[in-house]
Amino acid sequence: MALQKSLQKIRTPWVERISRELASGEGVRAGFVEQLVRFYELLEQTVVTGDAGWLDPILYDWGRAPTETNLEEGDYFVSFVMNRMIALTIEVARETLGKADALELIAAVIPVFSHSLSVVVRYEMETRVAHTASELTKIQEKLQQLDHNKSNFISVAAHELKTPLTLIEGYTSMMADVVEGSSQPEINNLLEGVNNGIHRLRYIIDDMIDVSLIDNNLLTLNYQPLLITHLLNLLKTELAGAIVERSQTLNINKFEGSEIMIYGDSKRLYQALLNVAQNAIKYTPDHGMITVTGRMLPGFIEILVVDTGIGISPENQSAIFDKFGQLGRSDLHSSGKTKFKGGGPGLGLPIARGIIEAHGGTIWVESEGYDEVKLKGSTFHILLPTRTEATDPLITKFFGHYDQKKMETETEISVQETPPINNPSS
Ligand code: ADP
């Protein structure tokens, strides 16, 4: 009974002191006083009944009350108010009651306040997490929009560049006809230079178009039966010049799985493989070694492109597959596809990933890290499902369910172990 009396006795000075200290301005104070009175009534009920649940509704309201400004500035306003209320309650009890009554009241209300504080902190935290999550969603939407704009820009720019390039190509070939057999051989050299530039530009524009097709899920695959060995043989022929120029060694190994007929878009898969292999040459110093090998896994064929180059640090191993994810210095940029560290526009790996993922496969890299002295090298893994049926109904109609023996005789693809290419001087 004494406790109830003490609670009643300090009620008015308690409300008065707390509102004066914690609410500035008349308007704010009026609303705050109302809240304090409500809180105090529930506090009395809690102390009398011993049931802390009485305070839950008001604590819930307070915990959910932080304003946008509080949330943005990271203020824990309600927890702060509750902490001050505890200190001020002790002060008011000491000043208003006798020593014994004050002690009794403090002993009764402190556990209630601590419970209230923990509840308020929890609600406040939940409100903050919800606020942060909604902010993150907004940022994510903005980033998606930016990425979409970037992708649209690439697509429009690529198509816009294609038209004048075709014009230049046409005029160059007309000029070549006009000067054919000319007594001035330097004109032909100059025209060859222009043609080289046109080819490089066409590669870049085609890459830009491919990356925007991949970004917009518009890449269409032309599924046909194929042998990985066939792609590897083409690769060997295409890279021979660069390998000799860079005094490197290229080993292409036949492996179990490379001679199994699978379905895929051979042109696109070759493009992906070429991008990865050209990078292996590009990021390996002269006299280094590039090995293309693989293995058969249940349901998959794994192709490995291993180099003895500069390697890739762990934190960049996934970023390089994002468009424009090149890590090199921009001053090293060169459109040459195999010049040492001659960084390109950073589209080769995103395109390779887009093509491989469109086939239901995955690509990733393993490297012990970037080191231009120790040359830790990189291993690119390409995992392709061993699809033995065309998903495209048209292809199934033409080829039916494949008969490997029949396919091999019909397509006459010769699978031979070829010696490595290396520079005669190395
Ligand atoms: P780029 O046009 O710059 O070569 P890519 O998309 O082909 O673009 O590659 C992205 C980046 O990944 C490169 O700029 C390079 O930093 C890194 N990279 C790719 N392949 C290798 C490799 N075999 N060894 C070391 N770094 C590599």
Residues whose N, C-alpha, C, O or C-beta is under 5 A from the ligand:
A	BS01	ADP	N279 A280 Y283 G309 G311 I312 I320 G325 Q326 L327 G328 G343 G344 P345 G346 L347 G348 L349 P350 S378
